[in-house]
Amino acid sequence: MAKPLTLSEIAARWYLRMREHANKQRTNERHAFEQWLADDPRHGAEYDSIARAMRQLDSTEGLSSLAQAAEQHTFLTSETRRKAKQRRLAHLMVVCFIGLAGFFSHQQYQVWQAAPVMQLAAQNPVGQIVTRTLDDGSKVTLSAKSDMEITYYRHQRHVLLKEGEAIFEVTKDPERPFVVETDTAKVTVLGTRFAVNRLQQLVRVSVDHGLVRVEAKVDANGEAATTLPENPPSIAREITNGQVLEVYANHAMVLVNRPASDAFAFLKGRLVFDRADTNEIADTVSRYRQKPVQSQGKQVRNISADINIQDIDQFLHGLPNVAPVKLQDTAQYTLLKAQH
């Protein structure tokens, strides 16, 4: 099916037809033209714009310059050839005019699309959980000691999770996907409830309901991305209701057998560890403790616990009784070390 003509193309065609038959009595042609002008005020405005452009082209200076470039004597003495060349040049100018108009319209559209319509930065201190309702009705709950930037564009809703974890309840909008990015993972949804937890060794995505697409971002050499390139290559996987996917620094993705509900437990004042290592425990409890915890040395794994956030200190001091670890307090940190 042929592409419909734009208003500029239709106006240009009318200009050429009326100019070619200016000295001929064509009542039907004139009537059709006047009817077209009367149909819409925009028709006359667009026709006037084309006519002005053509009059400039037909000026004495313009024709003189063109004549010199195309053998002045032949051009000036042959009226028929002059008109033929003028018509061809007029057609070319119309095509160029329409092409440039389309190009600049596309450029302006891209600029318009890329302009943010809403921006928000949120950084939670230790121990504080905050829920925000965004302009489209989506809700974001940011865990303690977490940092994110939210930018809404006309074609996309974008979140950069710099640190910590967050729960997202996304309002459906097929025209604007909701994208959450970390340095190594990208999560894209249209409408769902899910959580993203950025830990030292991995990014964990847990879906309460809905469907999300998770991408492990890698650089051109196949290594895990440590920055946020504009269009990084990716390895993608989709997960749905109750599923949990972990994305590692080497861009491996693993679907893990653990309840997705664990990721939402902090909303009720609890922290759930399921076969966690000491790195994950240190990262997580540090979000709710003024003196942060650091894991040192060999990682101790397979630690499971369900604790109240207010009982974190009690949990830490009892940890050596259930796992081969020891605690050491310094002025700035509590160190969590493997027992030798």
C-alpha positions in Angstrom: 0.0 0.0 0.0 1.4 3.4 -1.0 2.3 5.8 1.8 -0.2 8.7 2.1 1.2 12.0 0.9 2.0 14.6 3.6 0.4 18.1 3.5 3.7 19.6 2.3 3.8 17.1 -0.7 0.2 17.8 -1.6 0.7 21.6 -1.5 3.9 21.3 -3.6 2.0 19.3 -6.2 -0.8 21.9 -6.3 1.8 24.7 -6.8 3.4 23.0 -9.8 0.0 22.2 -11.4 -1.3 25.8 -11.0 2.0 27.3 -12.2 2.1 25.0 -15.3 -1.5 25.9 -16.2 -1.4 29.6 -15.2 -2.0 30.8 -18.8 -4.6 28.2 -19.7 -8.3 28.3 -19.0 -8.8 25.2 -16.8 -12.0 25.9 -14.9 -12.2 22.4 -13.4 -8.6 22.5 -12.2 -9.0 26.0 -10.6 -12.3 24.9 -9.0 -10.6 21.8 -7.5 -7.7 23.9 -6.2 -10.0 26.5 -4.6 -12.0 23.7 -3.0 -8.8 22.1 -1.6 -7.9 25.5 -0.1 -11.4 25.9 1.5 -11.3 22.4 3.0 -8.8 23.3 5.8 -7.0 26.6 6.8 -3.8 24.7 7.0 -3.9 24.0 3.2 -3.6 27.7 2.3 -0.8 28.3 4.8 1.2 25.4 3.5 0.6 26.4 -0.1 1.8 30.0 0.7 4.9 28.6 2.3 5.7 26.6 -0.9 4.9 29.5 -3.1 7.3 31.8 -1.2 10.1 29.3 -1.5 9.5 29.0 -5.2 9.4 32.8 -5.8 12.8 33.1 -4.1 14.1 30.4 -6.4 12.7 32.3 -9.4 14.4 35.6 -8.4 16.7 37.4 -10.9 19.8 36.7 -8.8 18.9 33.1 -8.5 18.3 32.6 -12.2 21.4 34.5 -13.2 23.6 32.3 -11.0 22.0 29.2 -12.3 22.4 30.4 -15.9 26.2 30.9 -15.4 26.5 27.4 -14.1 24.7 25.8 -17.0 26.1 27.6 -20.0 24.6 31.1 -19.9 24.1 31.6 -23.7 22.1 28.3 -24.2 20.1 28.8 -21.0 19.0 32.4 -21.8 18.2 31.9 -25.5 16.2 28.7 -25.2 12.9 29.4 -23.4 11.7 25.9 -23.7 14.9 24.5 -22.1 14.9 27.2 -19.4 11.4 26.2 -18.4 12.2 22.5 -18.4 15.3 23.1 -16.3 13.3 25.3 -14.0 10.6 22.7 -13.5 13.2 20.0 -12.7 14.9 22.3 -10.3 11.6 23.2 -8.7 10.8 19.5 -8.3 14.2 19.0 -6.7 13.8 21.9 -4.4 10.4 20.5 -3.3 11.9 17.1 -2.7 14.8 18.6 -0.7 12.4 20.8 1.2 10.2 17.9 2.2 13.2 15.8 3.0 14.8 18.4 5.2 11.4 19.1 6.9 11.1 15.3 7.7 14.7 15.2 8.9 14.3 18.1 11.3 10.9 16.8 12.5 12.5 13.5 13.3 15.4 15.2 15.1 13.0 17.3 17.1 10.9 14.2 18.0 14.0 12.5 19.3 14.9 15.5 21.4 11.4 15.7 22.7 11.3 12.0 23.6 14.7 12.2 25.4 13.7 15.2 27.5 12.9 14.1 31.1 9.4 14.8 32.3 10.1 13.9 35.9 13.3 13.3 37.9 13.7 12.2 41.5 16.8 11.3 43.6 16.3 9.3 46.8 19.0 8.3 49.3 18.0 6.6 52.5 20.1 6.7 55.7 20.9 3.7 57.8 17.8 2.2 59.4 15.2 4.2 57.4 12.7 2.7 54.9 10.7 5.1 52.6 7.8 4.5 50.2 7.1 7.0 47.4 4.3 7.1 44.9 5.4 8.3 41.5 3.6 10.5 39.0 2.1 7.5 37.1 0.8 5.8 40.3 3.7 3.3 40.6 5.1 2.8 44.1 8.8 2.5 45.1 9.8 1.3 48.6 13.5 2.0 49.2 15.2 -0.1 51.8 17.6 1.4 54.4 21.0 2.6 53.2 19.9 2.6 49.6 20.4 5.1 46.8 18.5 5.5 43.5 17.7 8.0 40.8 14.4 8.0 39.0 13.9 9.6 35.6 10.6 9.5 33.6 10.8 10.1 29.8 7.9 10.1 27.4 9.0 6.6 26.1 10.4 5.0 29.2 10.4 5.1 33.0 13.9 4.6 34.3 15.4 3.8 37.7 19.1 3.6 38.4 19.7 1.7 41.6 23.1 2.7 42.8 23.1 0.9 46.2 20.8 -1.2 48.4 17.5 -2.7 47.5 14.0 -1.5 46.5 10.5 -2.9 45.9 8.6 -1.7 42.9 4.8 -1.9 42.3 4.6 -0.7 38.7 1.5 0.7 37.1 0.9 -0.7 33.6 1.8 1.5 30.7 2.4 -0.4 27.4 3.8 2.7 25.8 6.4 3.3 28.6 8.2 0.3 30.0 9.6 0.5 33.5 13.4 -0.1 33.6 15.6 -0.7 36.7 19.3 -0.7 36.1 22.3 -1.5 38.3 25.9 -1.7 37.0 25.5 -5.3 35.9 21.8 -5.9 35.5 18.8 -4.4 33.7 15.2 -5.3 34.6 12.4 -4.3 32.2 8.6 -4.6 33.0 5.3 -3.1 31.9 3.3 -3.7 35.1 4.2 -5.9 38.1 5.4 -6.1 41.6 9.0 -7.1 42.1 12.1 -6.4 44.2 15.8 -5.7 43.2 18.5 -6.3 45.7 22.0 -5.0 44.8 24.6 -7.0 46.9 28.4 -7.0 46.6 28.6 -10.2 44.6 25.3 -10.3 42.8 22.0 -8.6 41.9 18.9 -10.5 43.0 15.5 -10.0 41.3 12.4 -11.4 43.0 9.0 -11.3 41.3 5.8 -11.3 43.5 3.5 -11.3 40.4 3.8 -10.3 36.8 6.5 -10.8 34.2 9.9 -9.2 34.1 12.8 -9.4 31.7 16.3 -9.5 33.3 19.4 -8.7 31.3 23.0 -9.3 32.4 24.9 -6.4 30.9 28.3 -7.2 29.4 30.9 -5.1 27.5 32.1 -5.7 24.0 34.7 -8.1 25.2 32.2 -10.3 27.0 33.2 -9.1 30.4 30.7 -7.9 33.1 29.9 -4.3 32.7 31.4 -2.1 35.5 29.9 1.1 34.1 26.7 2.0 32.3 27.4 2.2 28.6 24.7 3.7 26.4 23.8 0.5 24.5 25.5 -2.5 26.2 25.1 -6.0 24.7 23.1 -8.3 27.0 22.1 -11.8 28.0 18.4 -11.9 28.8 15.9 -14.1 30.6 12.3 -13.7 31.7 10.9 -14.6 35.1 7.4 -14.6 36.5 5.3 -15.2 39.6 7.3 -16.3 42.7 10.6 -16.7 40.8 14.0 -15.4 41.9 16.9 -14.8 39.6 20.5 -13.9 40.6 22.8 -12.0 38.2 26.5 -12.3 39.1 29.4 -10.1 38.3 30.6 -12.5 35.6 27.2 -11.9 33.9 26.0 -15.5 34.8 22.3 -15.7 35.6 20.9 -18.4 37.9 17.3 -19.2 38.7 17.4 -20.0 42.5 15.1 -22.1 44.5 14.0 -19.7 47.2 10.7 -17.9 48.1 10.3 -14.6 46.3 8.5 -13.4 49.4 11.8 -13.2 51.3 12.7 -10.1 49.3 9.6 -8.3 50.7 10.1 -9.2 54.3 11.8 -5.9 55.3 8.4 -4.2 54.8 7.2 -6.1 57.9 10.4 -5.4 59.9 12.1 -8.7 59.1 15.2 -9.9 57.3 15.3 -13.4 55.8 18.5 -15.2 54.9 18.3 -18.3 52.8 21.6 -20.2 52.4 23.3 -16.8 52.5 27.1 -16.2 52.7 28.8 -13.8 55.1 29.1 -11.1 52.4 25.3 -11.0 52.0 24.7 -10.9 55.7 27.2 -8.1 56.1 25.7 -6.1 53.3 22.1 -6.5 54.5 22.5 -5.9 58.2 24.7 -2.8 57.6 21.6 -1.1 56.1 20.0 -1.1 59.5 23.0 -0.7 61.9 24.9 2.5 62.6 28.2 0.7 62.8 28.5 -1.2 59.5 29.5 -4.9 59.3 32.3 -6.0 57.0 33.0 -9.6 55.9 36.7 -10.5 55.8 38.6 -13.5 54.6 37.1 -16.7 53.3 33.3 -16.6 52.8 31.2 -18.8 55.1 28.1 -20.0 53.2 24.7 -21.7 53.8 23.6 -19.5 56.7 19.8 -19.4 57.1 17.8 -17.2 59.5 14.6 -15.2 59.9 15.1 -12.2 62.3 13.5 -9.0 63.3 15.4 -5.9 62.2 15.4 -4.7 65.8 17.2 -7.9 66.9 20.2 -7.5 64.5 22.8 -7.1 67.2 21.4 -10.2 69.0 21.5 -12.1 65.8 25.1 -11.1 65.1 26.4 -12.0 68.6 24.6 -15.4 68.3 25.9 -16.1 64.8 29.2 -17.9 66.0 27.0 -20.5 67.7 25.4 -21.6 64.4 28.2 -21.0 61.9 32.0 -21.1 61.9 32.4 -17.4 62.2 33.7 -14.9 64.7 33.0 -11.2 65.4 35.6 -8.5 66.0 34.7 -4.9 66.9 36.8 -2.0 65.7 36.2 1.7 66.1 34.6 1.9 62.7 33.3 -1.6 61.8 32.2 -4.9 63.2 34.2 -7.5 61.3 32.7 -10.9 60.4 35.5 -13.5 59.9 35.6 -17.2 59.2 37.0 -19.2 62.1 40.3 -20.9 61.2 
